[in-house]
């Protein structure tokens, strides 16, 4: 995979940061995108110390202007965009009866519009070059619905629809691949924004009953999808801890 270039959103921590390190080890040049510059500076330094190549851009995925600027900077810095990893996401879980409408709006903006903005920013470039790979992060919550995750599940169901819809819309002669990754329980910072105390208690009980994957586990899955020959498209992967049954 030498000379490939990847944009990774939500790259300042968790799955995004782990994926940046994993792909950089494989020779991929990575453009880090997130809102926390200090985290990305540190990550860039770690990647470069390991012999990889990285750059970063502060970007808000809810802004198409930000995402188009990110794509343009990537092209200016590395000459092309081979891979987009739409990883940025938030999950302020809550019961619907709590009416946390602002949290709902934020999840819709980041988890759905953010994915669409990423696709809109890179697709013209990929179509012009007739090659590319768009990887969207969904969740097992995008396959089933459980209490406190209803709105989050709705956004992740949407990511599944968007990914499959894009795959079907692309012409057979277009060498652009799509991959949907749906992780189960993963130890990341994604749940730190929860303000519903009942949701926090429920999730705490669930976490104590099952093991969780590490961000590095998902990073290896993403690398597996990326490393397939251009004639092979891994369309969807669901990955859970062995002990997770739902």
FENSULNOR-V721410 format. One record per pair of residues at least 6 apart in sequence whose C-alpha atoms are under 8 Angstrom apart, sorted by the first residue. I is the first residue (numbers start at 1). J is the second residue. D is the distance in Angstrom with one decimal. If there is no record, write none. Layout:
<<I & J & D> <I & J & D>>
//
This chain:
<<1 & 26 & 6.5> <1 & 27 & 6.0> <1 & 28 & 6.3> <1 & 227 & 6.8> <2 & 26 & 7.3> <2 & 27 & 4.8> <2 & 28 & 6.0> <3 & 27 & 6.8> <3 & 28 & 6.1> <3 & 29 & 6.8> <4 & 27 & 7.4> <4 & 28 & 5.0> <4 & 29 & 6.2> <4 & 81 & 7.7> <4 & 82 & 5.9> <4 & 83 & 7.7> <5 & 28 & 5.6> <5 & 29 & 4.7> <5 & 30 & 5.8> <5 & 31 & 7.6> <5 & 78 & 7.0> <5 & 80 & 6.7> <5 & 81 & 5.4> <5 & 82 & 5.2> <5 & 83 & 6.2> <6 & 28 & 6.8> <6 & 29 & 6.2> <6 & 30 & 4.9> <6 & 31 & 6.1> <6 & 81 & 6.2> <6 & 82 & 5.9> <6 & 83 & 4.4> <6 & 84 & 5.7> <6 & 85 & 7.3> <7 & 30 & 5.9> <7 & 31 & 4.7> <7 & 32 & 6.2> <7 & 33 & 7.2> <7 & 71 & 8.0> <7 & 74 & 7.6> <7 & 81 & 7.3> <7 & 83 & 6.2> <7 & 84 & 4.9> <7 & 85 & 6.1> <8 & 16 & 6.4> <8 & 20 & 7.1> <8 & 30 & 7.2> <8 & 31 & 6.3> <8 & 32 & 5.4> <8 & 33 & 5.9> <8 & 84 & 6.2> <8 & 85 & 4.8> <8 & 86 & 6.5> <8 & 87 & 6.7> <9 & 16 & 6.7> <9 & 32 & 6.5> <9 & 33 & 4.7> <9 & 34 & 5.9> <9 & 61 & 7.6> <9 & 85 & 6.4> <9 & 86 & 5.6> <9 & 87 & 5.3> <9 & 88 & 5.2> <10 & 16 & 5.4> <10 & 17 & 7.8> <10 & 32 & 7.9> <10 & 33 & 6.1> <10 & 34 & 4.9> <10 & 35 & 7.9> <10 & 86 & 7.8> <10 & 87 & 5.5> <10 & 88 & 4.0> <10 & 89 & 7.2> <11 & 17 & 4.7> <11 & 20 & 7.1> <11 & 32 & 5.5> <11 & 33 & 5.6> <11 & 34 & 5.7> <11 & 40 & 7.1> <11 & 87 & 7.7> <11 & 88 & 7.6> <12 & 32 & 7.6> <12 & 33 & 7.4> <12 & 34 & 5.9> <12 & 35 & 7.8> <12 & 36 & 6.4> <12 & 37 & 7.9> <12 & 39 & 5.3> <12 & 40 & 5.3> <12 & 43 & 7.4> <13 & 39 & 7.5> <13 & 188 & 7.9> <13 & 189 & 7.6> <14 & 187 & 7.9> <14 & 188 & 5.1> <14 & 189 & 6.6> <14 & 215 & 5.6> <15 & 87 & 7.5> <15 & 188 & 7.3> <15 & 215 & 4.6> <15 & 216 & 6.9> <15 & 218 & 6.6> <15 & 219 & 6.4> <16 & 87 & 6.2> <16 & 88 & 7.7> <16 & 219 & 7.9> <17 & 43 & 7.2> <18 & 215 & 6.0> <18 & 216 & 5.4> <18 & 219 & 5.8> <19 & 215 & 8.0> <19 & 216 & 7.1> <19 & 218 & 7.6> <19 & 219 & 4.3> <19 & 220 & 7.4> <19 & 222 & 7.3> <19 & 223 & 7.7> <20 & 30 & 6.3> <20 & 32 & 7.5> <21 & 47 & 6.1> <22 & 216 & 7.9> <22 & 219 & 6.3> <22 & 220 & 6.9> <22 & 223 & 7.1> <23 & 29 & 7.8> <23 & 30 & 7.6> <23 & 223 & 6.3> <24 & 30 & 6.6> <24 & 47 & 6.8> <24 & 52 & 5.1> <24 & 53 & 6.7> <24 & 54 & 7.7> <25 & 50 & 7.7> <25 & 51 & 7.8> <25 & 52 & 6.3> <27 & 52 & 6.7> <28 & 52 & 7.7> <28 & 53 & 7.5> <29 & 52 & 7.1> <29 & 53 & 5.1> <29 & 54 & 5.8> <29 & 78 & 7.7> <30 & 53 & 6.5> <30 & 54 & 4.8> <30 & 55 & 6.5> <31 & 54 & 5.8> <31 & 55 & 4.9> <31 & 56 & 5.3> <31 & 57 & 7.3> <31 & 74 & 6.5> <32 & 40 & 6.7> <32 & 44 & 8.0> <32 & 54 & 7.2> <32 & 55 & 6.1> <32 & 56 & 4.4> <32 & 57 & 6.2> <33 & 40 & 7.8> <33 & 56 & 5.8> <33 & 57 & 5.2> <33 & 58 & 5.7> <33 & 59 & 5.7> <33 & 70 & 7.7> <34 & 40 & 7.6> <34 & 57 & 7.1> <34 & 58 & 5.4> <34 & 59 & 5.3> <34 & 60 & 6.6> <34 & 88 & 7.8> <35 & 58 & 5.1> <35 & 59 & 5.6> <35 & 60 & 6.1> <36 & 58 & 6.9> <37 & 57 & 7.7> <37 & 58 & 6.1> <40 & 56 & 6.4> <41 & 56 & 7.4> <44 & 53 & 7.9> <44 & 54 & 5.6> <44 & 55 & 6.4> <44 & 56 & 7.4> <47 & 53 & 6.7> <47 & 54 & 6.8> <48 & 54 & 6.8> <57 & 70 & 6.5> <57 & 73 & 8.0> <59 & 66 & 5.5> <59 & 67 & 6.7> <59 & 70 & 7.0> <60 & 66 & 6.1> <60 & 67 & 7.3> <61 & 67 & 6.2> <61 & 88 & 7.5> <61 & 110 & 6.4> <61 & 113 & 7.7> <61 & 114 & 4.6> <61 & 115 & 7.6> <61 & 117 & 6.7> <61 & 118 & 7.1> <62 & 109 & 5.7> <62 & 110 & 5.6> <62 & 113 & 6.0> <62 & 114 & 4.9> <62 & 117 & 7.0> <63 & 114 & 7.6> <63 & 117 & 7.1> <64 & 117 & 5.2> <64 & 118 & 7.7> <64 & 120 & 7.8> <64 & 121 & 7.2> <67 & 117 & 6.4> <67 & 118 & 6.1> <67 & 121 & 5.8> <68 & 120 & 8.0> <68 & 121 & 4.8> <68 & 122 & 7.6> <71 & 81 & 7.6> <71 & 121 & 6.2> <71 & 122 & 6.2> <74 & 80 & 6.8> <74 & 81 & 6.8> <75 & 81 & 6.4> <80 & 125 & 8.0> <81 & 122 & 7.4> <81 & 125 & 7.4> <81 & 126 & 7.2> <81 & 132 & 7.3> <82 & 126 & 7.3> <82 & 131 & 7.1> <82 & 132 & 4.7> <82 & 133 & 6.2> <83 & 132 & 5.8> <83 & 133 & 4.7> <83 & 134 & 5.8> <83 & 135 & 7.5> <84 & 118 & 7.6> <84 & 119 & 7.9> <84 & 122 & 7.5> <84 & 133 & 6.4> <84 & 134 & 4.9> <84 & 135 & 6.0> <85 & 134 & 6.2> <85 & 135 & 4.7> <85 & 136 & 6.0> <85 & 137 & 7.6> <86 & 114 & 7.8> <86 & 115 & 5.8> <86 & 118 & 6.7> <86 & 134 & 7.6> <86 & 135 & 6.1> <86 & 136 & 4.8> <86 & 137 & 6.1> <87 & 136 & 6.4> <87 & 137 & 5.3> <88 & 110 & 7.1> <88 & 111 & 7.1> <88 & 114 & 7.5> <89 & 107 & 7.5> <89 & 110 & 5.9> <89 & 111 & 5.1> <89 & 190 & 7.4> <90 & 106 & 7.9> <90 & 107 & 6.0> <90 & 110 & 6.9> <90 & 111 & 6.8> <90 & 190 & 5.8> <90 & 191 & 7.4> <90 & 193 & 7.7> <91 & 107 & 6.7> <91 & 152 & 6.1> <91 & 190 & 6.1> <91 & 191 & 5.7> <91 & 193 & 7.0> <91 & 194 & 7.2> <92 & 103 & 6.2> <92 & 107 & 7.7> <92 & 152 & 8.0> <92 & 191 & 6.4> <92 & 192 & 7.7> <92 & 193 & 5.2> <92 & 194 & 4.2> <92 & 195 & 6.9> <93 & 148 & 5.3> <93 & 149 & 5.5> <93 & 151 & 7.8> <93 & 152 & 7.0> <93 & 191 & 7.7> <93 & 194 & 5.7> <93 & 195 & 7.9> <93 & 196 & 7.2> <93 & 199 & 6.4> <94 & 100 & 7.3> <94 & 148 & 4.5> <94 & 149 & 6.7> <94 & 194 & 7.4> <94 & 195 & 7.7> <94 & 196 & 5.4> <94 & 198 & 7.7> <94 & 199 & 5.5> <95 & 147 & 6.8> <95 & 148 & 4.5> <95 & 149 & 7.7> <95 & 150 & 7.8> <95 & 196 & 7.7> <95 & 199 & 7.0> <96 & 148 & 7.2> <96 & 150 & 7.5> <98 & 196 & 7.9> <104 & 151 & 6.4> <104 & 152 & 8.0> <107 & 151 & 7.7> <107 & 152 & 6.7> <107 & 155 & 7.1> <108 & 155 & 6.2> <111 & 155 & 6.0> <111 & 156 & 7.2> <111 & 159 & 7.7> <112 & 155 & 5.9> <112 & 156 & 7.8> <112 & 158 & 6.7> <112 & 159 & 6.4> <115 & 136 & 7.3> <115 & 159 & 7.4> <116 & 162 & 7.9> <119 & 134 & 7.6> <126 & 132 & 5.3> <126 & 176 & 7.2> <127 & 174 & 7.3> <127 & 176 & 7.7> <130 & 174 & 5.6> <130 & 175 & 5.5> <130 & 176 & 6.7> <131 & 174 & 6.9> <131 & 175 & 4.6> <131 & 176 & 4.8> <131 & 177 & 7.9> <132 & 175 & 6.7> <132 & 176 & 4.6> <132 & 177 & 6.3> <133 & 176 & 5.6> <133 & 177 & 4.6> <133 & 178 & 5.8> <133 & 179 & 7.7> <133 & 226 & 7.7> <134 & 176 & 7.7> <134 & 177 & 6.3> <134 & 178 & 4.9> <134 & 179 & 6.4> <135 & 178 & 5.8> <135 & 179 & 4.7> <135 & 180 & 5.9> <135 & 181 & 7.3> <136 & 159 & 7.1> <136 & 163 & 6.9> <136 & 178 & 7.9> <136 & 179 & 6.3> <136 & 180 & 5.1> <136 & 181 & 6.3> <137 & 159 & 7.6> <137 & 180 & 6.0> <137 & 181 & 5.0> <137 & 182 & 6.2> <137 & 183 & 7.9> <138 & 156 & 5.1> <138 & 157 & 7.6> <138 & 159 & 6.0> <138 & 160 & 6.7> <138 & 180 & 6.6> <138 & 181 & 5.8> <138 & 182 & 4.7> <138 & 183 & 7.1> <139 & 156 & 6.2> <139 & 181 & 7.1> <139 & 182 & 3.9> <139 & 183 & 4.9> <139 & 184 & 6.2> <139 & 238 & 7.9> <140 & 182 & 5.4> <140 & 183 & 5.8> <140 & 184 & 5.3> <140 & 238 & 7.0> <141 & 149 & 7.3> <141 & 152 & 7.4> <141 & 153 & 4.8> <141 & 156 & 6.6> <141 & 157 & 7.6> <141 & 184 & 7.8> <142 & 153 & 5.1> <142 & 154 & 6.9> <142 & 155 & 7.5> <142 & 156 & 4.4> <142 & 157 & 4.2> <142 & 158 & 7.7> <142 & 159 & 7.9> <142 & 160 & 7.1> <142 & 182 & 7.5> <143 & 153 & 7.8> <143 & 157 & 6.7> <144 & 153 & 7.3> <145 & 153 & 6.1> <148 & 199 & 6.1> <160 & 180 & 6.8> <163 & 178 & 6.6> <163 & 179 & 7.2> <163 & 180 & 6.5> <164 & 178 & 7.8> <166 & 178 & 7.5> <167 & 177 & 7.2> <167 & 178 & 6.0> <170 & 176 & 7.5> <175 & 230 & 7.3> <175 & 231 & 8.0> <177 & 233 & 5.8> <177 & 235 & 7.9> <178 & 233 & 6.9> <178 & 234 & 7.5> <178 & 235 & 5.9> <179 & 225 & 7.5> <179 & 233 & 7.3> <179 & 234 & 5.8> <179 & 235 & 4.4> <179 & 236 & 5.5> <179 & 237 & 7.8> <180 & 235 & 6.0> <180 & 236 & 4.6> <180 & 237 & 6.3> <181 & 222 & 7.7> <181 & 236 & 5.9> <181 & 237 & 5.0> <181 & 238 & 6.1> <181 & 239 & 7.8> <182 & 236 & 7.7> <182 & 237 & 6.1> <182 & 238 & 4.7> <182 & 239 & 6.3> <183 & 218 & 7.2> <183 & 238 & 5.9> <183 & 239 & 4.9> <183 & 240 & 5.9> <184 & 212 & 7.8> <184 & 213 & 7.6> <184 & 238 & 7.6> <184 & 239 & 6.0> <184 & 240 & 4.4> <184 & 241 & 6.7> <184 & 244 & 7.6> <185 & 211 & 7.7> <185 & 212 & 5.0> <185 & 213 & 6.1> <185 & 240 & 6.6> <185 & 241 & 6.8> <185 & 244 & 7.8> <186 & 212 & 5.0> <186 & 213 & 4.5> <186 & 214 & 5.6> <186 & 215 & 6.5> <187 & 212 & 6.0> <187 & 213 & 6.2> <187 & 214 & 5.5> <187 & 215 & 6.7> <188 & 214 & 7.7> <188 & 215 & 6.8> <194 & 200 & 6.8> <210 & 243 & 6.2> <210 & 244 & 6.5> <211 & 241 & 6.4> <211 & 243 & 6.5> <211 & 244 & 7.5> <212 & 241 & 5.8> <213 & 240 & 7.2> <213 & 241 & 5.7> <218 & 239 & 8.0> <225 & 233 & 7.6> <225 & 234 & 5.9> <228 & 234 & 7.9>>
//
